[in-house]
């Protein structure tokens, strides 16, 4: 993790740091509808090191926990620049995404868990809006 943080400190801007972090997390991990229910014990991981050592499925809250740590450690962001937000998927399932301040007057919605379902950078899953065109069902494990 420290090697990745060091590479983030070398990025050119807040936006570049944010995008590189998003790209890494969406490559290393994914969300999953069924796994969200069948892996409830993973809601509260033992440590950040445990989360970082994993690949594959993560709950939205753990995605956002890693995202926050990486961004703050980069030196480009503070805790006040990152706000956790809640929404509902399928109108009954709670889901967390984050908003990140990239300038004094500009915030970006980031939902790394939903990227596998076609939700793009700058958007978040909500309601029935958690599927991209042609991307239906669970992600491959």
C-alpha positions, 0 to 999 in steps of 0.5 A: 500500500505504501508503494502506491501512496508514494506513486500518488504523491508523484501525480500532477494534480488532485484530479490525476491522484483521484483518477489513479486511485479510482482506477486501481481500486476498480481493477483490484476489487469489485462489488457484487449484489449477491456477495453483499448479502452472503458475505456480511461478516466482511463488513467489518474487516480485521484491518486495513492490511487485510483489506489491501491484501485481498482481491475481488469482492469488497463491500461499498463501505470498505471500498470507501474506507480504502479510497479515503485512506489512499487519498488522504495519505497522498497529501492532496486531500484531507478528511474534510474533502471526502464525504460519505453519502448514502442512497438506496439500491433497488429502493431497499438496499442501503448503499454508500458512495463518496463525494470528493472535493476537487476544487473549492466549488467542485465536488465529484461523486465516486462509487467504486463498488458500482463501477463493475455494473457500468456506473461511471466515474462521477456518478453513483448507483441509486434506485434501479440505476446500478446496471450499465448497458449490457452489463447484467448480473454478478461480476466475474470472480 
